[in-house]
Amino acid sequence: MRKYMLLLCVIGACLSAFGQARKPTLMVVPGQGWCYKNNYKTTYDNQGVEASIPDYQRALLEDKDLRNVITQIGILMTDRGFPLQSLEATLNSLATEAAENELTRSASGEGLAESPLDALNRRAKADIRLEIEWSVEVSGFNQIVTYNLVGMDAYTNVQIAAALGVSAPSSSTPLPVLLKEAVNANMDNFNSQLQAHFDNMFANGREVIIDIRLFNGADFDLETEYDGYALSEIIEEWIDQNTVERRFSKVGGSENYLKFNQVRIPLFNASGRAIDAEGFVRELRRFLGRDPYNLPGKVQPKGLGQCVLILGDK
Amino acid sequence: MKRRSIIIVCALLCLAVFRPGQAKDKKEKEPLRLEIECATGAAGFGVEGRENTNLIFAWVYVEKADVSIDVIKEAAVRGILFRGYGEIRGCQGQSPLVATPNAEQQYADFFNAFFAPGGKYLEFATTLTTSLEVFKLSKKEYKVGMPVSVARGNLRKYLEAEGIVKKLDAGF
């Protein structure tokens, strides 16, 4: 009886894994322009040139309106089945993790091993970034809120949805209420565009970016020939054969690298399992690992929509 | 006796052909000529609406001004479902809730039942005043309407549950 129950659980888990595409994660972040305008930025010296990056942590701590807007968008998106990844919670967890890592020591006093890439991968990231900006214009006794919400695919940097609105002039309605109304009034239109993006994705595949690189010590390059064809051609041919309706663009390449964007990968592989850019590139690595190529490779995912295959080592 | 029978048969035939309710049925089947516009920000309505609701003016164009409030509610719900409205007075426009262009024909059975007299649509519309606004446009045409609040969020959830509208997270 127990064995049957276990079998049923396994079948259930398999069924839930198959037939459903990987759900993208969404995160609301204040727009760069809004951060700079409100002086929520960190300035640093970049090889003699002054550069700035948004200081999300301080913006969240000091700007109550920002928190309210993010919360309101979160409420509406959760209602639509897309609970947001919280920017604040992610930043807090990264800070806590960094502090814990600093304090973690082995008996001999050694700290945790972490490559620069590991540190980079711990950034706050989501598959779709909802960038929010607003400004308040005062005209006589009235104030008017201009509101702008842009949905960006974090990997392809393609704008997939947007909502822009100007509130009615009001002298009596407080700013938080005007902002809440702006969110409420714009979210359905925004979600309609998001829906169109998802429909497009289900029909034409997920749009991803694929990079092919070489490790320094590799004893071959992308010009190395196999049966009269350069490795770069073989890779391009494989991508051509495995993309939805052969849709992809090669944006650059040399003997050391290849870059493809607008690569439309199927949402499911041949066995019906949901795949993302990583799954797709793993298939490519398996193909290149077999005869006659026998090339080792390392797959480095960057979320659902971008993946790097580094050939020449593991 | 024979003549009386003929008269009775004729009367019955007349009744069958010209039933009083039939003219009404035919009238109800005619497509509603409607118009909706955003009421948020209009005089007396303030600039903020309620969450997941659309505050609109719903209008119908009719031959006689004695329109029931249910007809205005139907116009409001139909407008939100299939038409949407444009931006006005700083009120954001809304795209139609049912994005598929021919959904009304595709799901004709569902929508016929939904908009039947006393149908489910009444649950999603609330009138905000008690009296209708009537404008006489010509000898035989009136524009009649009133402000209505449509529970867009609940309406969407209902249509999602019925499979008429796709959920945003469908397929994931």
Interface residues (C-beta under 8 A of the other chain):
Chain A: Q20 A21 R22 K23 P24 L76 D79 R80 G81 F82 I144 G165 V166 S167 A168 P169 S170 T173 V177 L178 K180 E181 A182 N184 A185 N186 D188 N189 N191 S192 L194 Q195 A196 F198 D199 F202
Chain B: T40 G41 G46 V47 E48 G49 E51 N52 E87 R89 G90 C91 Q92 G93 Q94 S95 L97 A99 R152 G153 K166 K167 L168 D169 A170 G171 F172
